Amino acid sequence: MPEILAPQAAADQLHAARQDRRTIERLTDSWPDLDEPWGYAVQDLDREQRVRAGDPVIGAKLGLTSAAKQQRMSVDRPIVGFLTASMYLRPAEVRGAMHHWAQPRIEPEIAFITSRDISHALTDEDVASAVRDVVIAAEIIDSRWTDYRFRLADVIADNTSAAGVLVGSEPVDLPSAGDLAALACQVEVDGEIVHEATGAAILGHPLRALRLLSEHLERRGEVLPAGSLVLAGALTDAVPLTAGRRYRLSIERLGTIDVTA
């Protein structure tokens, strides 16, 4: 076995598994030295392939931005992935898309629409100026790794498990959203509350996720265009998306997303 798996070989394995709607064992079991830069190299190849196939990038997402999620997934820092046009869904479309996913889960997010291009690290003082609107979102994740067992390099290579995104219909400007860290969030399944949190679950304040993303973009020499969608990270743990069940994700001041799988 080679000392390291070539990023292209990993990208091919992940693409084939995604196309076949199946999961695979984490690559770090066979190649324990795979690291964060390797994971992003695989992710870059995945993004290039999707764009060539006519699926443009529409934004970015932060993953594992809460301490609880990091502990549950045994990953010790936030990660960054990308969103493409084919991931965008309306709530009524989720039921018809279920056959595309192997082990889908859904989680609530605070999302930003950017007001300008972002290419350099933002400071705490100017990060708010990069936000045009704030909106509730729901992310559908679908890890390629069996039972969501992964290490840092695995989950980055798998584009942070990104599979789908739903966005609320009534974005608000940042002042109207109030204190993002204090916004209350609830997740209901079949009418029962299963998770509660506040915006502070995201790095202490959701705007810190946007700052982290800006630092990531500067390190990599990339630009996120104005008008892009940015998911700040899940406020709660994800819940399994099961056919026939009803889900309500709500965030104070930002609204509600209702989904029937």
Phi, psi and omega in degrees: 000133180296158182297328179218144178279130179297137180306321180296321179296320178292318179299320178295318179298315181294319179297316180296319179295321179295317180296325182271359182054055179222164178251162180225164178283147184300139184289335180290348173291324180268330181233080186296345182271001177298136188231185183299311178301322177298316180300317179290331175296319176295315180300321179298319179295321177298314180297316179300318181295318180294317180296317178299329181278003178092022181245087188290154176285133179244355180171196183223164179219145173261143178233154177056047181268357177249146181299321181297318180292321178299316180295318182295322183266001179058038176236133194261009178202158178297158181225166184234138175226186181236159177241139177240166185301324183291343179282340184288127181226151167269153182308321182291346182269350185296315182303317181288345181263355186303327183290350179279345191245150182266317182214063187289147173224160181231145182211149183276145182220147162268128183239151178243145165255123187284146182267344183203168175300142176239120180223346181234158182299132178268145175271168176301329183284329186249002183296324181297331181290346179272000183255122173273313182217160173240142184209149172287143176220160172233127177258136171258122178251152181206086185294142172285345186270128184307128179060025180058034176266110181209164170247180188306309183297323181297310186289327175294315180301326180275023179052043176054032176069013183298130179225325181200159178215135176243139185236138179298159187270353185230077176296153179232158176284166187299316178300323180291335180286340180076205181284104184300328181292336184266352184296130180276140180234141174226146173238124178244141173236120183052041176084357181253131178288123181248339179213145173221149180196178169234169181301338179296344177298338181267091175057023183088331176197130184303330180295338177293333176294320178293323176296317178299318178298318180297323178293320177299316180296318180296316179302324186264359180066036183249162179235130172259117186292156172303144181086004179283154176266131178234120174270124187280350182120155184291136176281332181228175172294151177285152176244145180302137178265107189244133182306132176093348181269155182252136184234136174232122177244123184228144175227128180310136179074339184256343175111200189222145171238123179251132183225135168245120186280000000 
